[in-house]
């Protein structure tokens, strides 16, 4: 849409021609406040606005009133809920896994207090202070001036924003909704809420966002879709949660399409627009980003711990086509002592490449169970690609149609194909239908897992057929939630059969962090692909997720998507980055095995061996991350929230809580490094450096990467090289102490 001067069009998605029959209703000052069962109920009247560009009350229409529910939870959480369509206020659903305790609120005058006497909110009912001298413009319309203190800290108020240039020209509404005469649900279709923000406030999170660290000044359409890379505004993993530099978080509990403006449409306001007239927002307080992220996980669920073997090297490409090819690669990995734990078969293990039928090609994989067992005997687990759509030509299609395991299409797809690009998919598996879930788990996946497969790659899931009928909800409401339902089904059956809770997933929504793990999608094998991947991973970790990976050294080639050769410098630098990520997988459109690049293969092998030496540390950090608020790949701001530099740094990160990692992302091997305050030791050289400042033009040879630790740190490492995690006895782990005499770790 072209930008206008009117909030109505630019944020509220009104038709600029005003031809659509819809009306905006603006929240006015509260008319009643009461306590009920520990909640505070605030009655908010809404006034219809005239159907015109400038906002003005339509006084011919009677006001409509709706309750705003304020509910508190320990620790440090306030929930703000209102609905114009009669939606319930659930304590548990697919997204919510509440591990928080409610705490009663009561009213003291116009203050909202909790049972401990802390102020958790206030309602300003005072008349506006005026010194009247002109009638040039109308008086401002009334508004609900309500302030919230999720952790009881009155020094960081979160106040509804009635943001306007002049009374007719609004930039944000504190609360509002849109009524459409042709809407299907009680005549109402979307709602908005806005909070005031500071001029220097920074924002992070919102999912795997391929953007710079501070997201202020940007608006995001929270609609999952195929990202088609990691350098654009499309997003595989939208999470309706942000973290503010003022030390609060906001989680908007919905699966509907929605929009989030972080000081963009107005630099004075954070604005949220939901495509359903219900607002359910959790405001999460805390003294640190970790506390806030832990509060978010207490609402939506904590990550589970992946199995030991998953932290080893995963080897893949797009794709291996036969058991012979896979055996040859695995034998060479062992013969030449490249440590590796997982071999992944992508799109080529079916009868026809990409035609997902959940069965091995009988000619190219004549004995799949024996094939998998022989690999397991050598220390290799097998991971398999699949997707949640049934294609035309798949042997399961008629069964899926007959039993409604796929959402019936409202019309047959035209000959040019479906709304997916790779194949003509005939339907989306309906994970809102319990019988379809059981069919997928027990008919499609369980036979593979029974053979010995240990992980299912739950690819896609960002898009579903929108021209279909689903058992549990409309396609528009399901699209974002679909990833959660899909991944839970695969995770549950994998854990049930194998004992290991793990998937390899691309899409995500709130709650998906419970089902690790996720990778970053189809990055270009380039420096900007590497940089975009890291940006996405940092924001993803600031959105409640602990475990995250990416395709090393990028998924596709440039300029020829499938056939351009790899840049060997990119291969090495991306390997170094991957070693210091929660999980590391080699994957892409051409050869990924290191021996195809003999000039750099010795460097790669050293870094692979380092990865396995670090597994005791990675396990230690991962177990902690399953119970606190921390990811494994951590933005600097998590540890240094009061260092303003760190809210803008997206090319460095902490790996766990002890390593500060500075990937090199250019051919020159030169980068600037910011070290937070204090003393630092270069992990590989032992060089001492002073923090609290930038170090410019640091030159690093190809076989090294700048990684720093604090003096006095102890790192748990494995004392010897291994071929796979089956060879490891973690009780043998030793401590590497960063003492005054530390001279660096020798690769």
Residue, then its C-alpha position, 0 to 999 in steps of 0.5 A: x500500500x502506498x503511504x498516506x498521511x492517515x493512520x487509518x490506512x497506513x496501520x489499520x489496513x483500511x481501504x484508501x478509497x473508503x469503498x469497503x464497508x468497515x468502521x473504526x471504533x476508538x477506546x474512550x476513558x473507562x466507565x467502571x472498575x471492579x474486582x472479580x475473582x482476583x482479576x481487575x475488570x475495566x469497562x471500556x466504552x468505544x466510540x464509532x468514528x466517521x468513515x473518512x480520512x481524518x478521525x472524528x467521532x460519529x455521535x449518531x452511533x451509540x457507544x459499545x462497551x467491552x471489558x478489559x481484564x487485567x490478571x497478574x501472575x508470579x513472577x512479574x507478569x501481567x495479562x491484558x485481555x479484551x475481546x469484541x467477539x466473545x473469545x475465551x481467556x484460556x489458561x492453556x491451549x496449543x501455545x500456552x503451557x502456563x507454569x506461572x501462579x496467578x496472584x490476586x489483584x485489587x483496586x485501591x482508588x485508581x491503583x491496581x495492587x497485588x496481594x503483596x501490596x505492589x502497584x501493578x497498574x494505575x488508571x488516570x481519570x483526571x481531566x486533561x489540563x487545558x489553557x483554552x485559547x483557540x477553537x481551530x481544531x476540535x478537542x481530543x477525544x477521550x482515551x483510556x490512560x492506563x499504565x501497567x507495571x508487570x514487575x511492580x517497578x514504577x520506574x518503567x511504566x508501560x502506558x497505553x498510547x493515545x498518540x496523535x499530531x492533532x485530534x483528527x490525525x492519529x498515529x496510534x490508538x490505545x485500544x480500538x477495533x474494526x467492524x465490517x458489515x460483511x465479516x463472518x464473526x459477529x461483524x467484527x474483524x480486527x483489533x489494536x493496542x498500543x503502548x508508549x515508547x521512549x525516543x531511545x528505546x530498542x527492540x529485539x526478538x519477534x522471531x528469526x528476523x533477518x534484520x539488524x539488532x535494534x528493530x525500532x523503526x520497523x513494522x512486521x507482518x506476522x504471517x509465516x511464509x517461505x523466507x526464500x533465503x535469509x536476507x529479506x523481510x520474509x520470515x519462516x519463524x514469526x514469533x509475536x514477542x518482543x523484548x524492550x531495552x526498558x527491560x520488559x517483554x510483550x507476548x501477543x497470544x494469538x495465531x491470527x495474522x497480525x502486525x507489529x510496529x516497533x516505533x515505526x508508524x510513530x516513534x512514540x508508540x509500539x502498535x499491534x494489530x490483530x486480524x481478529x477482534x481479540x487482544x491478549x497480551x502478556x507483559x513480562x517484567x524483570x531485571x535482565x533479558x534472561x529473566x524476561x525470556x524465562x518469564x516468556x518460557x514460563x507462559x509458552x513452554x521450556x525447550x527439551x534437551x536434545x540427545x547427545x549425538x545431535x550435538x555432533x556433526x550432521x552431514x548432508x547435501x541436496x541430496x544423496x540418492x542411494x544407499x551405495x552413495x551414502x555408504x561410500x561417504x560414511x566409510x570415507x568419513x570414518x577412514x579419514x577420521x572426520x568426526x560425524x554423528x548424523x547422515x541426513x537424506x534429503x529429497x532423494x530417498x523416495x521413488x521420485x525425487x521430491x515426491x514425498x511418500x514416506x517410503x524408501x526407493x526399493x531399487x536404490x535402497x533395497x534393504x533400508x532397515x539393514x542399511x540403517x542398522x549398518x550405519x548405526x553400527x558405525x556410529x551414524x544416525x539417519x535423519x530423513x527429509x519429508x514435508x507435511x503435504x501430500x502430492x499428486x502422484x503420491x500413493x497415499x493421496x486417495x487414502x488421505x482424501x477419503x479420510x480427510x487427512x488432508x484439508x479438502x480443497x474448495x476447488x481442484x488445483x489448476x494445471x499450473x500447480x498449487x500455491x507451493x512452488x516445488x511440486x503440485x501438492x494436492x493437500x495439506x495434512x490437517x493437524x487440527x484433526x486427531x485422526x489425521x495426526x494419528x495417521x501421520x504419526x503411526x502410518x507415515x512416520x512410525x514405520x521409518x522410526x521402527x527401522x532405526x531412523x532417529x530424526x525427521x526433518x520437518x521441512x516447510x510448514x510455513x504455508x498451508x493451502x488457504x483454499x481448503x477446509x480444516x477440521x479445527x479452524x479456518x486456514x487463516x487462523x491455522x497458517x501461523x499455528x500450523x508449524x507448532x501442531x506439525x512439529x509436535x506430532x513429529x516430535x512426539x512419535x519420534x520420542x515415543x519410538x526412539x526415546x530421543x526428543x528431536x526434530x529438524x524444523x524450519x518454520x516456527x510460532x510461539x511454543x515451538x521452542x518446546x520441540x527442538x531443534x530449528x534451523x535457519x532455512x535456505x541461506x545463500x552460500x555467501x558472506x551476506x548469507x552468513x551474516x543474515x543467518x547470524x542476525x536471524x539466529x540472534x533474534x530467534x534466541x531472543x524469542x524464547x528458543x534455545x537451540x538453533x542451527x543453519x546450513x553450513x556453508x549456506x544452502x544454495x549457490x550463486x549465481x546459479x542456484x544449484x550449480x555454482x561452485x562453493x567459495x572455499x573461504x566461505x566454507x571455512x569461515x562458516x564452519x568456524x561459525x557452525x562449530x560455535x552454534x548449538x548444532x552444526x549441519x552441512x547441507x546444500x545444493x552441491x558437494x558439502x563433504x570437505x575432501x572435495x576441497x582439498x586445500x582447506x580440508x585439513x583446516x576443516x578437520x581441525x575445527x570438527x575435532x574442536x567441536x567434539x572437544x567442546x561437547x561437554x561444555x555444550x551439553x552443560x550449557x544446553x542443560x541450563x538453557x532448558x531451565x532458564x531463559x537463555x539460548x545457546x547462541x546469545x546476543x551480547x545484550x543478554x549479558x550487557x543490557x546496560x551497554x548501549x553498544x550491545x543493543x546494536x551489535x549483530x555480528x558477535x555473540x556469546x556461545x553459552x555464557x563463557x565464549x564471546x565469538x566474533x565470526x569473520x565474514x569477508x575475504x580479507x580476514x579483517x574485522x572490527x571487534x567490540x569487547x564489553x567492559x573488563x578483561x578478555x583472553x583470546x581463546x586460541x592465542x592467549x592474547x590479553x585485551x581490554x574491553x569497554x571499547x572497539x578494537x579496529x582492523x583485527x587481522x585473523x588468518x583463515x585457520x583461526x577465528x576471534x573467540x574470547x573468554x574471561x580470565x578465571x573461566x573454566x571450560x569443560x572439554x573432552x580430552x581426546x579426538x573421537x570419530x563420533x559421540x558413541x566413542x565419548x565417555x563424558x565422565x572423562x571430561x576435563x577442565x580447561x582453566x583460563x589462568x594467568x599462564x594460559x597461552x591459548x588453545x592449540x587447534 
